[in-house]
Amino acid sequence: MRLGFTHKLILITALASGLVWLVFGGVFYQVAKHSLEDQLAKQQVAKARDLMQDVDRSLFSARQGIQVVAQERPLIQFLSAGGTESTPQASEMSDDLESISLLTGPWKIVSVLSDQGRLLVSNMPERAGRLVQEHPEFNAAFQAAKKGEIYSSELRFVGEGAAASLIFTAPVYSGGLEESDVIGVALGKYAWPAVNQLLDDVDRDVGAQLLRSDGVVIAASSHYRDRVGSKASEWPILQKAGFSSRSGSIVLDNRDEPEEVSSIMVAVHQKGHLGYEGQDWTLVLEVPFESMLAPVYRLAYQLALLALVGVLVLCGVLYVSVTYLMRPLVEMSGKVRAFAQGDFSARLDLGSRPDDEISRVGETFNTMAEDISFYIEQVQENSEEVRAFAYIVSHDLRAPLVNLKGFATELGYSNDELRALLEPTLQTLPQATRDEAAVIWEQDIPEALQFMHSSVASMDRQIQAILALSRLGRRELVWESVDSKAVVTEQLASLKHQLEAKEIEVDIGELPVVTADVFALEQVFRNLLDNAVKYMDTTPGHLVIRSEDNNLYWTFHVSDNGPGIDPSNLTKVFELFRRVGNTEVAGDGMGLAYVKTLVRRHGGRIWCESVVGEGSTFSFTLAKNASERAARSHG
């Protein structure tokens, strides 16, 4: 779509205004954004530390809770009395452990083992038995408790379901005091979902993950829960960034990663709580920039809306002003366009217009249009006269040629009759005279008559060529959509024998569907391809047909690697009866003249580029609106 001056002015103004707003708004946005990023990053670090502290406090409570379980008086009495899992007191102790687990937890399983490691009582005996058998750190935890130590394991994934399992053990002393003998071990499996619940308490858009010291995800917020048990993708990034227990915390962003969701990553190291030293875990929060920068986005949206309203108001004012000022120029542009498209009667009405710069331009246009119209009429009249003259002359010349041919034939017959009549008389003449007469009748007169016949035939061919050229200029073209590739393929098929004989390889590029007279287009390609094949003296030959889209025109190229044409003859090849190059090749020198006329009637032009010894390229254009041009010219 072509834009008028008014629209261009408004568009440029809108773009300039928008650019100014973008520059100042962008600077303000970036300043506000970076400032807010720093503040929010600090806030996220503080949130991560608080969340890690909550996890540590929960684990510290579990550590303290298992000690409380180990110090329960009924439990100590049960172990001191040598109780076993089959004694009546064992059932009562199981109920007591269930109550104690609710007060000292969160616990999933709470159990008591003998000093030999045998499971005596538990709130969940069956699961406790599997825990004792399957947990990889059970023996270490049991032995540590027997030595009087409080033990907390690393988070492990245990059993068929790979359930998260964290156990605590504490020694049970015979007298309830550390100076007494260890008579049993209190074992608790921490209720790990409590940690997941803590991570779920973060903001909905924030992803939280708790990593073990080896980078395995051991707990996560709900939308990252499927990562639990696998290596965290963030772990190599943290290690590469130099994050360690000494770092305490780190803030990273992935804005340079094109395939990632834009976010910042906050990592804090586990510090423990009071007597609980922790397990060297890392808490990672992933905060999307979309969520973090929501206030900045709202401010940017408001500024953009204000800028848009301002630009629209400015464009409206400009449109009204420029439309009024540009009205005369718009009218002038329409008249100029109409004149250029063939309406040679188009003129500007300057009667009621004030005398200003625009009026003077209009007067100049009207004067120029009058002059051009006059010359166009003269050219059209001359062209018609030339075509009519060529037709009449060529037609009238044929009559004397026919007579000349007839009389030459009659002279031949008369010569034969005269010889027959004079043959007896010649017998009476001397031998030398008879020989001289024989030469005249048998050689001189027939040769002269044959020369007359040849000259008449040559003249007739030239007149026929002129008549054909005249008809091409006068024939009514039938405009239709023509597949130029199909036309080229058809013409090459008619030259198949010659192509194979000269081993010519043909390369056809993408050719368009054009609006043209199919007979004329066939004539154009037939002559160009036939010439290329006839004059080809290179083996193997190469013929290339391709096209270009040049906005208002289609440009076609027919290239070969033949003998080429001398630069001095490049324009002469399109002249009537003009032949260049190898004159032994059959032809009448009219083919390219026909092509030139047909191409011109399609609103195009034809030219040749050539290098002697390397080949030639004949190029021609076809106007995309050739039918409209022809209609205006005919009108």
Secondary structure, DSSP 8 states (H G I E B T S, - for coil): ----HHHHHHHHHHHHHHHHHHHHHHHHHHHHHHHHHHHHHHHHHHHHHHHHHHHHHHHHHHHHHHHHHHT-HHHHHHHHTT--TTSHHHHHHHHHHHHHHHHH--EEEEEEEETTS-EEEESSHHHHHHHHHH-TTHHHHHHHHHTT--EE---EEETTTTEEE-EEEEEEESSSSTTS-EEEEEEEEE-THHHHHHHHTS-TT-EEEEE-TTSBEEEE-GGGGGGTTSB-TTHHHHHHTT--TTT-EEEEE-TT-TTS--EEEEEEE---BTTB---S-EEEEEEEHHHHTHHHHHHHHHHHHHHHHHHHHHHHHHHHHHHHHHHHHHHHHHHHHHHHTT-TT-----TTS-SSHHHHHHHHHHHHHHHHHHHHHHHHHHHHHHHHHHHHHHHHHHHHHHHHHHHHHHHHHHHHHHHHHHHHHHTTS-HHHHHHHHHIIIIIHHHHHHHHHHHHHHHHHHHHHHHHHHHHHHS----EEEEHHHHHHHHHHHTHHHHHHTTEEEEE----EEEE-HHHHHHHHHHHHHHHHHT--SSSEEEEEEEEEETTEEEEEEEE-SS---GGGTTGGGSTT---S-TTS---S-HHHHHHHHHHHTT--EEEEEETTTEEEEEEEEETTHHHHHHHHH-
